[in-house]
Amino acid sequence: MRILLIEDDNSVADYIIKGLKESGYQVEHAADGKSGLVKATTEEFDALIVDRMLPNVDGLTIIQTLRASNNNTPALILSALGEVDDRVKGLKAGGDDYLTKPFAFAELLARIEVVLRRQETGSAVTRLKVADLEMDLLAHKVTRGGVVFNLQPREYKLLEYLMRHAGQVVTRTMLLENVWDYHFDPQTNVIDVHISRLRQKIDKGFDQPLLNTVRGAGYMLDVPQ
């Protein structure tokens, strides 16, 4: 997979490039908006990581220019601007996701993997499966080993998000934004409570736990190695 990083902060760029290469990606770097736009329009990439505030040409203009020319390469926007209106502007400009600085690399990597997978699948997914845990999105039904679970709406949404990111570390910030639609930390234990309830339902009574806590990082739905 080939990724174009358009970022003018060298320290941030080095941090991202190092992490992506260690994760198996090929990375091209442009240090300003003009050269980034040239690379994005003349070369082929699987995904773009675009800083919003760039010299010469800003990140949103880059994405808008690409979309106007029917270039639909997935684009993740990075920005120090984290207000809801800023995020909305980024997504409306054609961004596929929006990540606020500072960020954990694990979250950046997870978001890149999501936009790449979304691009690859194209068609709508109707069933999710992790080991013997299954979710039928059409029937709104969750089973494991033939056992049907009665989940509350928020528990269902939480499990769906975890299953769509199976095998990846999901941070608390990702859960707050995508399951609770919070773009700030409410300073409550709402995530811990729902994770505990969900774990009681999908793991209790089974030999192999699936919902795992990754200390200091977040949670992962997967079969432990």
SERO-4910 file (N, C-alpha, C, O; in steps of 0.05 Angstrom, whole numbers):
BEGIN
 pado doro    nc1    nc2    nc3   cac1   cac2   cac3    cc1    cc2    cc3    oc1    oc2    oc3
  Met    A     17    -24      0      0      0      0     18     25      0     37     27     15
  Arg    A     11     44    -17     27     68    -20     11     92    -10    -11     98    -19
  Ile    A     24    107      8     10    130     21     26    155     16     50    156     18
  Leu    A     11    177     11     23    203      8     17    219     33     -6    223     40
  Leu    A     38    228     46     36    245     70     43    274     62     65    279     53
  Ile    A     24    292     66     28    320     61     28    335     88      7    340     99
  Glu    A     52    341     97     55    352    124     80    369    125    102    361    117
  Asp    A     77    394    134    100    413    135    116    413    160    138    424    161
  Asp    A    105    400    181    120    398    206    138    373    205    129    350    205
  Asn    A    164    377    203    183    355    199    183    335    221    185    311    216
  Ser    A    180    344    246    180    325    268    155    307    267    157    283    272
  Val    A    132    318    260    108    303    258    110    284    234    102    260    236
  Ala    A    121    294    212    124    277    188    142    254    193    136    231    185
  Asp    A    165    258    207    183    237    213    170    215    230    174    191    226
  Tyr    A    155    224    250    140    206    268    121    188    252    120    164    257
  Ile    A    106    201    234     86    185    219    100    167    199     92    143    197
  Ile    A    119    177    185    133    161    165    146    136    177    143    114    167
  Lys    A    159    140    200    172    117    214    151     96    222    155     72    217
  Gly    A    129    105    233    108     86    242     95     71    219     90     47    220
  Leu    A     90     86    197     77     73    174     95     53    160     87     31    152
  Lys    A    121     60    158    140     42    146    143     16    163    145     -6    152
  Glu    A    143     20    189    145     -3    207    120    -21    204    121    -45    210
  Ser    A     98     -9    196     73    -24    193     70    -35    165     49    -47    158
  Gly    A     90    -32    148     90    -44    122     81    -27     99     78    -37     76
  Tyr    A     77     -1    103     68     17     82     92     31     68    112     35     80
  Gln    A     88     37     42    106     54     28     97     83     31     73     88     28
  Val    A    114    101     37    106    129     43    121    149     26    146    148     24
  Glu    A    107    167     13    118    189     -1    111    214     16     89    216     27
  His    A    130    233     17    125    257     34    127    282     18    146    286      2
  Ala    A    108    300     22    109    327     10    108    347     33     91    344     51
  Ala    A    126    366     33    129    384     56    113    410     54    113    427     71
  Asp    A     98    413     32     81    437     29     57    430     11     57    409     -3
  Gly    A     37    447     11     12    441     -4     16    439    -34      3    423    -47
  Lys    A     32    457    -45     36    457    -74     48    432    -85     38    419   -103
  Ser    A     70    423    -72     83    398    -81     65    374    -75     66    355    -90
  Gly    A     51    376    -53     32    354    -46     10    351    -67      3    329    -74
  Leu    A     -1    373    -76    -22    372    -96    -11    361   -122    -25    346   -136
  Val    A     13    369   -129     25    359   -154     29    328   -152     22    314   -171
  Lys    A     39    319   -130     43    290   -127     16    275   -127     14    254   -140
  Ala    A     -4    286   -114    -30    273   -112    -44    272   -139    -60    253   -143
  Thr    A    -38    291   -156    -52    291   -182    -36    278   -204    -47    272   -225
  Thr    A    -11    272   -200      5    260   -221     15    232   -215     25    218   -232
  Glu    A     11    223   -190     20    196   -182     -4    182   -169    -24    195   -161
  Glu    A     -2    155   -168    -24    139   -156    -17    131   -127      5    121   -122
  Phe    A    -36    136   -110    -33    128    -82    -58    113    -72    -80    117    -83
  Asp    A    -54     97    -52    -77     83    -40    -92    100    -20   -115     96    -15
  Ala    A    -77    119     -8    -90    137     12    -72    162     16    -48    161     10
  Leu    A    -85    183     25    -71    208     30    -75    215     60    -96    211     72
  Ile    A    -54    226     72    -55    238     98    -48    267     94    -25    273     87
  Val    A    -67    285     99    -63    313     92    -67    331    116    -87    332    129
  Asp    A    -45    346    122    -47    366    143    -66    388    133    -65    396    110
  Arg    A    -82    399    151   -101    420    142    -87    447    136    -94    460    117
  Met    A    -69    454    154    -56    481    151    -29    477    139    -10    470    153
  Leu    A    -27    484    113     -2    480     98      6    505     84    -11    522     77
  Pro    A     32    510     79     40    533     63     33    529     34     32    506     24
  Asn    A     29    551     20     23    552     -9     -6    543    -15    -22    560    -25
  Val    A    -13    519    -10    -40    509    -14    -49    494     11    -36    475     19
  Asp    A    -72    502     22    -81    488     47    -93    461     41   -100    455     18
  Gly    A    -94    445     62   -103    417     59   -131    413     48   -135    396     31
  Leu    A   -150    430     56   -177    427     46   -179    434     16   -194    421      2
  Thr    A   -163    453      8   -163    460    -21   -151    437    -37   -161    431    -59
  Ile    A   -131    424    -26   -120    400    -40   -141    379    -45   -145    369    -67
  Ile    A   -156    373    -23   -176    352    -25   -199    360    -44   -209    344    -60
  Gln    A   -208    385    -41   -229    395    -59   -221    394    -88   -237    388   -105
  Thr    A   -196    401    -94   -186    400   -121   -186    372   -132   -193    367   -155
  Leu    A   -177    353   -115   -177    325   -123   -206    315   -129   -210    301   -149
  Arg    A   -224    321   -111   -251    311   -114   -264    324   -139   -280    311   -153
  Ala    A   -258    349   -145   -269    362   -168   -259    349   -194   -273    351   -215
  Ser    A   -236    336   -193   -225    322   -217   -231    292   -216   -219    276   -230
  Asn    A   -251    284   -199   -259    256   -196   -237    238   -185   -237    214   -191
  Asn    A   -219    249   -170   -198    233   -156   -210    227   -129   -212    245   -112
  Asn    A   -216    202   -124   -229    194    -99   -211    179    -80   -220    163    -64
  Thr    A   -185    183    -83   -166    170    -65   -173    178    -36   -176    201    -29
  Pro    A   -176    158    -18   -184    163     10   -165    183     23   -140    181     20
  Ala    A   -176    203     37   -159    223     50   -166    226     79   -189    231     87
  Leu    A   -145    224     96   -148    229    124   -136    256    130   -113    262    124
  Ile    A   -152    274    142   -143    301    148   -131    302    177   -143    292    196
  Leu    A   -108    314    179    -96    319    205    -98    349    211    -93    366    194
  Ser    A   -105    356    236   -108    384    242   -107    389    272   -115    373    288
  Ala    A    -96    413    279    -97    422    307   -124    434    313   -130    440    336
  Leu    A   -140    439    292   -167    450    296   -186    428    301   -192    411    284
  Gly    A   -196    427    326   -212    404    334   -241    409    340   -255    391    350
  Glu    A   -251    434    335   -279    440    340   -297    425    321   -288    417    299
  Val    A   -322    421    329   -341    406    312   -343    419    284   -343    405    264
  Asp    A   -345    446    283   -347    460    258   -323    455    240   -326    452    216
  Asp    A   -299    453    252   -275    447    236   -276    419    224   -269    416    201
  Arg    A   -285    400    240   -287    373    230   -308    371    208   -303    358    187
  Val    A   -330    385    211   -351    384    191   -341    396    165   -346    385    143
  Lys    A   -326    418    166   -315    430    142   -296    411    128   -296    410    104
  Gly    A   -280    397    144   -261    378    132   -275    356    118   -267    348     96
  Leu    A   -296    345    130   -310    323    117   -326    332     93   -328    318     73
  Lys    A   -338    356     95   -353    367     72   -335    374     49   -343    374     26
  Ala    A   -309    379     55   -290    385     33   -283    360     18   -270    362     -4
  Gly    A   -290    337     29   -284    312     15   -266    293     30   -258    272     20
  Gly    A   -259    301     55   -242    284     72   -258    259     80   -282    261     85
  Asp    A   -244    236     82   -257    211     91   -257    208    121   -273    193    132
  Asp    A   -238    222    134   -236    221    163   -221    245    172   -208    259    156
  Tyr    A   -222    251    198   -210    275    209   -199    269    236   -213    260    254
  Leu    A   -173    273    240   -159    266    265   -146    291    276   -131    305    262
  Thr    A   -151    297    301   -141    321    314   -114    316    326   -109    296    339
  Lys    A    -96    335    322    -69    334    335    -72    345    364    -88    362    369
  Pro    A    -57    335    383    -39    311    380    -54    285    380    -77    284    389
  Phe    A    -42    264    369    -56    239    366    -37    216    373    -13    219    373
  Ala    A    -49    193    379    -33    169    384    -29    155    356    -48    154    341
  Phe    A     -5    145    351     -1    133    325    -20    109    321    -28    104    298
  Ala    A    -26     94    342    -44     71    339    -71     80    328    -83     65    312
  Glu    A    -80    103    336   -106    113    326   -103    121    297   -121    115    280
  Leu    A    -81    135    290    -77    142    262    -76    117    244    -89    117    223
  Leu    A    -62     97    253    -60     72    237    -87     59    234    -93     49    212
  Ala    A   -102     58    256   -128     46    254   -147     60    235   -161     47    220
  Arg    A   -146     86    235   -163    102    217   -155     98    188   -172     97    170
  Ile    A   -129     97    183   -119     92    156   -129     65    146   -138     62    123
  Glu    A   -127     45    163   -135     18    156   -165     17    150   -174      3    132
  Val    A   -181     33    165   -210     34    160   -216     46    133   -232     34    118
  Val    A   -204     69    126   -211     81    101   -201     64     77   -213     64     56
  Leu    A   -179     50     81   -169     32     60   -188      9     56   -194      1     34
  Arg    A   -197     -3     78   -215    -26     77   -242    -17     64   -254    -32     49
  Arg    A   -251      7     72   -276     17     61   -274     20     30   -293     15     16
  Gln    A   -250     29     22   -246     33     -7   -245      6    -22   -255      3    -44
  Glu    A   -233    -14     -9   -230    -40    -21   -257    -56    -23   -263    -68    -44
  Thr    A   -273    -54     -2   -298    -70     -2   -319    -58    -21   -331    -73    -36
  Gly    A   -323    -32    -20   -342    -19    -38   -370    -26    -31   -386     -9    -26
  Ser    A   -377    -52    -32   -405    -60    -27   -411    -60      3   -393    -62     19
  Ala    A   -436    -58      9   -445    -57     37   -441    -84     50   -447   -105     39
  Val    A   -432    -83     75   -428   -107     91   -454   -112    107   -464    -93    119
  Thr    A   -464   -136    107   -488   -143    121   -484   -162    145   -502   -165    161
  Arg    A   -460   -173    146   -454   -192    168   -425   -188    177   -407   -187    161
  Leu    A   -421   -187    204   -394   -185    215   -389   -210    231   -407   -221    244
  Lys    A   -364   -219    231   -357   -244    245   -329   -242    257   -310   -235    243
  Val    A   -326   -248    282   -301   -250    296   -301   -276    311   -316   -279    330
  Ala    A   -284   -295    303   -284   -322    314   -313   -333    312   -324   -335    290
  Asp    A   -325   -341    335   -352   -352    334   -373   -331    341   -397   -338    345
  Leu    A   -365   -306    343   -384   -284    348   -393   -272    322   -377   -265    305
  Glu    A   -420   -271    318   -431   -262    293   -451   -240    297   -467   -241    316
  Met    A   -452   -220    279   -471   -199    280   -485   -197    253   -472   -192    233
  Asp    A   -511   -201    252   -527   -198    228   -537   -169    228   -556   -162    243
  Leu    A   -526   -152    210   -534   -124    210   -562   -119    200   -574    -99    207
  Leu    A   -572   -137    183   -599   -134    173   -620   -142    193   -640   -129    197
  Ala    A   -615   -164    207   -634   -174    227   -629   -162    254   -645   -166    273
  His    A   -607   -147    257   -600   -134    282   -598   -155    304   -608   -153    326
  Lys    A   -583   -177    297   -581   -200    315   -552   -207    320   -536   -207    302
  Val    A   -546   -213    345   -519   -220    353   -519   -248    366   -535   -253    384
  Thr    A   -501   -265    357   -500   -293    368   -471   -301    372   -453   -290    359
  Arg    A   -467   -319    390   -441   -331    394   -445   -361    401   -457   -366    422
  Gly    A   -435   -379    385   -438   -407    390   -467   -415    393   -474   -433    408
  Gly    A   -485   -402    378   -513   -409    378   -529   -394    399   -553   -396    400
  Val    A   -515   -380    417   -528   -364    438   -535   -337    427   -518   -323    416
  Val    A   -561   -329    431   -570   -303    421   -568   -283    444   -578   -288    466
  Phe    A   -556   -259    439   -553   -239    460   -574   -217    456   -580   -208    434
  Asn    A   -584   -208    479   -603   -185    479   -587   -161    487   -582   -156    511
  Leu    A   -579   -145    467   -562   -122    473   -579    -96    472   -597    -93    456
  Gln    A   -571    -78    490   -583    -52    490   -572    -36    465   -551    -43    455
  Pro    A   -587    -16    455   -578     -1    431   -549      8    432   -535      6    413
  Arg    A   -540     19    455   -513     29    457   -493      6    457   -471      8    446
  Glu    A   -500    -16    470   -483    -39    470   -480    -50    442   -458    -59    434
  Tyr    A   -502    -51    427   -501    -61    400   -483    -43    383   -466    -53    367
  Lys    A   -486    -17    386   -469      2    370   -440     -1    378   -422      0    360
  Leu    A   -434     -4    403   -407     -8    413   -395    -34    401   -372    -34    392
  Leu    A   -410    -55    402   -400    -81    392   -396    -79    362   -376    -90    351
  Glu    A   -414    -67    348   -411    -64    319   -385    -49    312   -371    -57    294
  Tyr    A   -380    -28    326   -355    -13    321   -331    -30    327   -312    -30    311
  Leu    A   -331    -44    349   -309    -62    355   -305    -84    335   -282    -91    328
  Met    A   -327    -95    325   -325   -116    305   -315   -106    278   -301   -120    264
  Arg    A   -323    -82    271   -313    -70    246   -283    -63    248   -270    -60    227
  His    A   -273    -62    272   -245    -56    276   -231    -80    290   -211    -77    304
  Ala    A   -241   -104    285   -230   -128    298   -200   -131    292   -191   -126    269
  Gly    A   -185   -138    312   -156   -141    309   -141   -115    311   -116   -115    309
  Gln    A   -155    -93    316   -141    -67    318   -146    -56    346   -167    -61    358
  Val    A   -127    -40    355   -131    -26    381   -151     -3    376   -146     14    358
  Val    A   -172     -2    391   -192     19    390   -188     37    415   -192     27    437
  Thr    A   -182     62    411   -177     79    433   -203     90    445   -224     88    433
  Arg    A   -201    101    469   -224    113    482   -235    137    466   -259    141    464
  Thr    A   -216    152    454   -224    175    438   -241    165    414   -261    178    407
  Met    A   -233    144    401   -247    133    378   -275    124    387   -295    129    372
  Leu    A   -278    112    410   -304    103    420   -322    127    427   -345    127    420
  Leu    A   -310    147    440   -326    170    448   -337    184    423   -360    192    423
  Glu    A   -321    186    402   -329    201    378   -348    185    361   -367    196    350
  Asn    A   -344    158    358   -359    143    339   -382    127    351   -401    120    336
  Val    A   -382    122    377   -404    108    390   -422    127    405   -447    124    405
  Trp    A   -410    146    419   -425    165    434   -428    193    421   -444    210    430
  Asp    A   -414    197    399   -414    222    385   -406    245    403   -416    268    400
  Tyr    A   -387    240    421   -374    261    437   -348    269    424   -332    252    416
  His    A   -344    295    422   -319    305    411   -303    319    433   -288    338    429
  Phe    A   -307    309    457   -293    318    481   -294    295    501   -310    277    498
  Asp    A   -277    296    521   -277    276    542   -296    284    564   -291    303    578
  Pro    A   -318    269    568   -338    277    588   -328    271    617   -342    277    636
  Gln    A   -304    260    619   -293    254    646   -312    236    662   -316    240    686
  Thr    A   -323    216    649   -340    196    663   -329    168    657   -312    165    640
  Asn    A   -340    148    670   -332    121    665   -352    106    647   -355     82    648
  Val    A   -366    122    629   -386    110    612   -375     88    595   -389     68    590
  Ile    A   -351     91    584   -339     70    568   -334     45    584   -341     23    576
  Asp    A   -322     48    607   -315     25    624   -341     10    632   -341    -15    631
  Val    A   -362     24    638   -387     11    646   -398     -6    622   -406    -29    626
  His    A   -399      6    598   -410     -9    575   -392    -31    566   -401    -52    558
  Ile    A   -366    -28    568   -347    -49    561   -351    -73    580   -352    -96    572
  Ser    A   -354    -66    606   -358    -87    626   -384   -103    621   -385   -127    622
  Arg    A   -406    -88    615   -431   -101    609   -430   -119    584   -440   -141    583
  Leu    A   -417   -108    564   -414   -123    539   -397   -148    543   -403   -169    532
  Arg    A   -376   -145    558   -358   -168    563   -374   -190    578   -370   -214    573
  Gln    A   -391   -182    597   -407   -202    612   -425   -217    593   -431   -241    597
  Lys    A   -435   -204    572   -454   -217    554   -440   -234    533   -449   -257    528
  Ile    A   -419   -224    521   -408   -240    498   -385   -258    506   -377   -276    491
  Asp    A   -373   -255    530   -350   -271    538   -357   -291    561   -345   -312    563
  Lys    A   -375   -283    579   -381   -299    602   -392   -327    594   -411   -328    579
  Gly    A   -380   -348    604   -389   -375    598   -375   -387    574   -379   -410    567
  Phe    A   -358   -371    561   -343   -382    538   -313   -385    546   -303   -370    561
  Asp    A   -301   -406    534   -273   -412    541   -253   -391    531   -233   -385    544
  Gln    A   -260   -379    508   -241   -360    496   -252   -331    498   -272   -325    484
  Pro    A   -240   -313    514   -249   -286    514   -242   -271    488   -221   -276    477
  Leu    A   -260   -254    479   -255   -239    455   -250   -209    459   -235   -196    445
  Leu    A   -263   -198    480   -261   -169    485   -239   -164    505   -241   -170    529
  Asn    A   -217   -154    494   -192   -151    510   -185   -122    515   -188   -105    498
  Thr    A   -175   -117    539   -164    -90    546   -135    -89    539   -119   -106    547
  Val    A   -127    -69    524    -99    -64    517    -89    -42    535    -95    -19    531
  Arg    A    -74    -49    556    -67    -30    577    -53     -5    566    -34     -7    551
  Gly    A    -64     18    573    -53     43    565    -60     52    537    -51     73    528
  Ala    A    -75     35    523    -82     42    495   -112     42    489   -122     60    476
  Gly    A   -126     21    498   -154     20    492   -165     -9    494   -159    -23    513
  Tyr    A   -179    -17    473   -191    -44    473   -187    -57    445   -183    -43    425
  Met    A   -189    -84    445   -186    -98    420   -205   -122    421   -206   -137    441
  Leu    A   -221   -125    400   -238   -149    397   -223   -169    379   -221   -164    355
  Asp    A   -214   -191    391   -199   -210    375   -193   -234    393   -196   -233    417
  Val    A   -184   -256    380   -175   -279    394   -146   -275    402   -130   -271    384
  Pro    A   -139   -275    428   -112   -270    436    -93   -291    424   -100   -314    422
  Gln    A    -69   -282    416    -50   -301    405    -36   -316    428    -19   -333    423
***
